Amino acid sequence: MAVHTIEIVLATHTGLVRQSNQDYIKGDTDLGIAILADGMGGHRGGEVASRHAVETAFSELAESQREPQSDAVQSQMWIGQALEVANRVLYDMSRSRRDLSGMGTTLIATIFRERQIFFGHVGDSRLYRLRHGRLQRMTRDHSLIQRLIDDGIFASPAEAREAGIGDNILTRSLGMHQSADIDLGVEALEPGDTFLICSDGLHGCVTDHEIATILRDPGSNLDRQVIALIDKAIDRGGPDNVSVVLAKPRIS
């Protein structure tokens, strides 16, 4: 099994407005896996979608991470397959149970191996990397706002919001169709890298600059940073469930 020594700290909070938490997170330091999902589809549907998507993807990836060797193409295929299997599980459940009809979820799955991070995502949950004090977003939101910005209709998210475009309108999710449209990525690791996976409950009300400031704090550690990030979202009113996963590979 070619995974790195890695520290993973994760936490989730219902927030101050929602009655239930439809986010679901899971990490395993031995296997080098971290996954986050933000469910939707009503009280019951959202919780079911996020939990089953994460547990299904985790089970698939756990098997792949036990393989002693793989190249970059194979590792990316594992990520894509894990998300496709999770999508099919949700799609079949939503079609067979009326109370789960229309459920779906965002999902980001990451694996660390061979001095690289491999990731796949659908939706508007995000993956960030802090390297040499600089925060970089590694995923692009699958949202209506992002599409309108990409098409040149609006110059910024703020401009789109002023025109009445909602933040929570997704253009892709797991569970809504028979097959999933998944973005895959791979990046080489460097000593000192820290990776953040978060739901829109964090990035929707805490700016990238504020996130970077918390992650750059030299007197802090991952446990304190996770708490500080969630506290910042709660201080802003906590309008949504907020989930945070921090991962720090130990490489030299």
N, C-alpha and C positions, 0 to 999 in steps of 0.2 A: 504493500500500500504506500503510494508515493505522496503522502501529504506532509505538510509542515507542522512544526509546533506552532500552535496558534491560540491566542486568547480571544474568547468570544463572550461578550456581555450583552444581555438583551432584557428589555422591559417593555411593558405595555400598560396603558392607562385608559380607562373608559372616557375620560374627559369630564367636563362640567355640564354638558348639555344632553348627550346621548344617554339612553337608559340601559343600553347593552354595549358590549364590546365586540365588534365584528372583525377586528384585526386578529391575526394569529401568527405567531412567530415560533421558530425552532432553530436551535443551533447545536452542533456537536463538535467539540474541540478535537476529539480523537479522530474523527472522520474528515474534519475540515469542511463542514457544510454549514451554511447559514441561509435561512429562507424566511421570507415575510410575505403575508397576503393581507389584503384589505377587502373584505367581502361586501356584497351588496345584494339587495333583493328582499328587503323587509327584515324584520327582527330575526325570524327563524332562518330564512334563506341565506342571509349574509354570513351568519355564524357558521352554518353548515358548509357553505361554499369555501370559506377561508380555511377552516379546519381540515376538511377533506382534501383540498388542493395541496396544502402544505404537507400533510401526512403522506399523501400519495407520492408527491415529488421527492420527499425525503427518503421514503422506502426505495424508490428507484435509484436515487443517487447514492444511497448507502451501499448498494450492491456494486455500483461502478467504482466507488472509492476504495473498495477492497481489492480491486484488480491491481496487480503489482506494477504494471506499466501501461502507458497509453501515450499517443501523440496528441497534439493540439486538436486535430480534426476529430479524433475519437472522443476526446473530452467534451468538445462542443456538441457532438452528436448526442452524448449522454444527457447533457442539459436539455437540448431540444426534445429528446424523447421523453424525459421526465415530465416536462410541461405538457406535451401532447397527451400523455397518459392521464395526467391530472385533469386536463380539459375534457377528455372523453368520459372520465368518471363523473364529473359534474354535469355534463350534458345529458348523460343517461339518467342520472338521478332526477334532474329537473323535468325530464320527459315522463318519468314513471311515477312521480309524486306531485299531485296538484299543489300541495302546500309549498313546494320548492320551485314551482314554475317561474322562470325568469331570473333565477339566482345566477350570480357570477362573482368573480373576484379578480383583483389585480394579483400579480405574483412576481416576486424576484427571487431567483435561486442562484446561489453562488457555491462553487467548490474551489478549494485551494490545493494545488498539486504541481509538482515539477517547476517550482519557482514562478508560478503563474496563478492568476485568478481567472476562472471561467464563469460566465454569468449569462442568464437568460431572463427576459422580463416581458410582461404584458401589463399594460395599464399605466397609472400615474404614480405608483410608488417608485421611489428613487434609490439609486446607488451612487454614492459619492466616494471620492478618494482624497485623503489629505496626504500630500507629499511635499516635504521641505517647506511646510507652513502654508502651502497653497491648496485650496479646496477646489476640486474639479468634479462636476457632475458627469457621470459615466453613462447615464441612460437619458433617453429623450421621452418625455411624457406622451402617451397615447391618449391625447385629449383633444376636444374640439378647439380649445384655446390655442394649443400648440400648432394644430393643423392650420388654423387661420393665420397665425404668425408666420408659419413656414410658407404659406401661399401669398404673403405680402398684404393681407387684408388689414392686419393690425401690426403696429410696431412693437408692442409690448403686452404682457399679460394685463397690466393695469388699464391700458387702452381698451382691450377686449372686455374687461369687466365693466368699464364705464358704458360700454355699448349694450350691456345686459347679458353677456355671455357667461354662463355659469362655470365655476371652476370644476365642478364634479361631473361634467359631461364627457364620458369616455368614448373613444373611437375603437378601442380594443379591450377585451377582457377574456378571461377563461370561463368556459361553461356556456356561452351563449350560442355557439355554433359547433358543428361536428368536428371541425379542425380549427386550430389556433394559429394566429399570425404572430409569431414569436421573434423578438430581436435577440440575437446572440452576440456575445463579445468575449474577448480574451485580452488580458494585459499582463505584461511582465511585472513581477514584484521587485521592489527595492527595499533595503533595510529602512525601517522607520515608518513604512506605509501604515495608515489607518483607514479602514473602510467603514462607511456608514450606510446602512440600509434603513429607510424610514418610510412610513405611510404619509399621506398628505395631511394628516393631523399635525405633523411637525412642519413640513416644508410649506404648508399653506398659511402658516401664521408666524413662522420664524424665518428670517432672511438667511440667505447663504452666508452673508457676512457675519451674522450672529452665530451661526453654526460653526463657522471657521474659528471664530474667537474662542468659543468653548473648547473646541478640539485642540487648539494651539496652546492652551493653558499649561505651562511647564510644571506647575505644582499639582496637577491633577492626574488621575488615572482613568481607565475605562469605566469603572464603576461610578465614579463621581461625574464623569462626562455624560453618561446615560441619564443619570438623575438630573443633571443640570439642563440637558436638552428637553426632557419631559417637563420639568418645572417651568422652563421658558414658555413652552406651549400653553401650559395651564395658566401662567400669569397673563397670557393674551386672551384668556377667556375659555380656553379648552373647548372650542365648539365641536370638535370631532374626536373620535378615538385617536390616540397617538401612540405609535409603536416605534421603537428604536433598537437597532442591532449594531453593535460596534465589534469589529474584528481586526485583530492586529497580528499578522504573521510574524514569527520570529525567525528571521533569516539573517545570514551574515555574508 
